[in-house]
Amino acid sequence: MTKRSRGKEGSDDRLFGDPKMQAKMREAIKDISYLLSRGFSEKSSVPLVGNRYKLNNRQQRAVQGMSEASDKLEKRAKHCLEPNQLAGKEVFLDGFNVLIMLESALSGAYLFKGLDGCYRDLSSVHGTYKKVKQTPEAIQLIANFLQENKVKKATWIFDKPVSNSGRLKTILSEFAEQHQLLWEIMLHNNPDKLIAESNQIAISSDAWVLDNSRVWCNMVRHIVDKHIPQKNVVESESKN
């Protein structure tokens, strides 16, 4: 059994846990989103605003994922399905995106709630996926969600070039067979494009996938909010 986890980095409590720092990040998100709404590029807006608020690279990556142009926010909200709208439908899961997000949430890593309502994190596969001790629980939570909402079929798409993606395909295939689930697990060189062009319901928090898919569902948000009470969330908007 692996002891590896996707928890916080050593400096994360200082970078993201302090209320004053979170307030500063929310101001940066407002400014970045304003610039994006005015047509400025993300590449120029994020460092410009990030440096203005003295945010380091890790903090800038976080606010980048939480910010968005107003027109894109409106489109995403319009095309977002609630879980109870999934019954009898087929969904395409952005495999690494949803699995790693839940592994991170279960590990106590910081989650960053974007203006679009999606949780994002700072984990990435860096060319190699490594199973962690939270992986089985993350898979079970996804399976429960799909069954509870009567999804007809789930197609998982993973990045083929990522090392260990084949191993993960085997794990999921065996899980599906054991629990008699209608799952298809695919490895593809361009998962984002495949999901967007599938014309099926996309399950992802990847901004490009959301903007280019016909419809989508914020599965991770629903799972985290309902089933992971102990979580570290940085909000993009003040609750006051």
N, C-alpha and C positions, 0 to 999 in steps of 0.2 A: 504493500500500500504506500503510495507516495505521500510525502510530508510537505511537498511544495505547495505554496499558496500564492494568491494574487493580491495580497494585502497592500497596505500603505507603504510608501517609501519613508525613510527616516525623517525627512524634512516636511512631510505632508501636513502634519498637524499645525505646524507654524505657518505654512503657506496657505492652507485652506480652512483650518479650524477656528482661527481667531475671528470673532464677529466684525471687528474693524476692517480686517483684510477682506472679508466677504462683502462688506459694504463698498469697499473700494473696487472690488471686482464687478459688482453690480453697476457702478457708475461707468466702468469701462465698457461693459456690455451695452449700455444705453448708447454710448458714443459710437462704438463699432457698428451697432445695428443702424444707427442714423446714417453713418457714412455708406453702409451697404445699401440702404434704401435709396440713397441719392446716386447710386451707380458706381461708387468707388469699389475697387477690387479688395477682396479679402487679404490678398498678399501685401497690399500697402496699408490697409486700415488697421490690421491687428498690431503690427509693430509700432505704428505711429501712436496709437492710443495706449498700447501696452507700456511703451517707454514713458509716455506722459504720466501714467500712474505708477511708474517704477515697478512694474510686474516682471518677474523673471521669465525665462523661456517656458518653464513648466506651467506657470500661471497663465501665460499668454495662450498656450495650447488649450487650457481649460476654457478661457473666455471665448476663444475662437469657436469652440464647439457649442457654446451656449448662445451665441449671437446669431442674428439672421435678419435679412431684409424683410420689410413689412409685406411685400407682395408674395414672397415665398411662404411666409407664415400663414397668410390667408389661404393660399392654395393647399398647403399641407393640412390645415384644419378642415377644409372643405372635403378633402379626399380621404380623411381618416375614418376608419370603421371602428365601431365599438365591438367588444368581444361577442356580444349576443347577436351580432350580424354575421358571424362566421359559420353558423350552422349549415351543414351540407355543402360547404365551399372547400375549394382547394387553396392552400397557402404555400408560398415559397419563402423559406427561411434563409436569411443571410447568416449562414452557419456560424462562422467565427465571431461575427458581430454580436449575435444574441447570446451565444454560449459564454464567451469571455466576459461579457457584461454581467451576466448572472454569477459567474465565478468570482468576479471582482466584488460584487455586492455581498455575496456570502462570506467573502474573505475580510470584509470590513474596510475595503478600499473606498476612497472618496468617489461619489457619483456626482455628476454635474448636470443639473436639470436645465435644459435649454428653454428658450422662449417658446419653442414648439411643443414643449411638454415631454420631450424625449430625454431619457437619462443617457449620458455618455461618460466614458471614463478615459483614463490615460494609458491603458494597457494596449499592447499591440503584439503581433506574433513575431515580428522581425525575421520572417522567413522560416521560422520553426515554431510549431505549436507544441507546447508541453502540458500534458495532463496534470491537473492539480487535485488536491484532496477534495475540493468542492465540486469537481466535475460530475460525479454521479448524482449528487443532489440537484445540480443545475439541470441535468438532462431530465430527471424525474419531475421537476417543477414545470418544465416545458411540456412534457408528456401530459401531466395533469391538466394544464391549461387547455391544451388542444382537445383532450377528451371531454372536459367540463363544458366546453363551448361547441362540442359536436362537430369539429372540423372533419370533413370527409377524407381528405388526404393531405399529408404534409410532405413537401419536397425540400430537403436540406441541400443547400449549395455551398460547397467549400472551395477555397482557392487551391487548385491543383498543384501549383508550384511550391506551396508551403509544405515543408518537411513534416511528416507525421499525419498529414491529412488523410492518407490511406488507412492508417491505423485507427484514426477517429471514425472513419467510415465503417470500419469493421465493428467497432464498439457500438455505434448507433444501430447498425444492421442487426446485430445480435440482440440488442435491447428491444428493438421493434418486433423481432421474431418471438422473443420470450413473452412479450406482453400483447402479442397479436395486434400490432398497430400497422395501419396502412401508411408506411413511411417509405419514401425513396430518397436515397442519399447519393448525391452526384458530386463529382470533382470536375471543376471547370477552370479554364485559364482566365476567364473574366466573369466572375460571379455576379458583380453588380449589373453589368449589361444584360446578362441572361435573366436575372430577376426582373429588371425593368421591362424587358421585352416579352416576358412570359404572358402578360395580360392577366396574371393571377394576382391574388392579394399578397403584397410584399410584407414581410415581417422583418423589420430592420430599424436602426436609428441612424443609419448612414444618410447624410444630407442628400448626396447625389441620387441614391436609390429612391428616397422619398419624393424628390422633385421629378423623377423620371418614370415613376410607376403609376399605373392607372389608379389604384387604391392601395391603402396600407393599414396596418393595425399596430398600435403601440403596445405590443405584447409584454415586453420587458417592464415597462412602467406598471402595468396592471399586476404582474407577478410580484415585483419588488414591493409595491405599496400594500399588497394584500398578504404576502407570505414572508417577507423579510423585515420584521419590526426593528431589528437592531441594524441600522444602516447609517452611513455618513453621507448626507446629501448637502450640496451647496446649491442654493436656490438662485435662479437668474433674476428673480423679482422679489422685492420685499413683501413679506406676508402682513406687514402692518398696514 
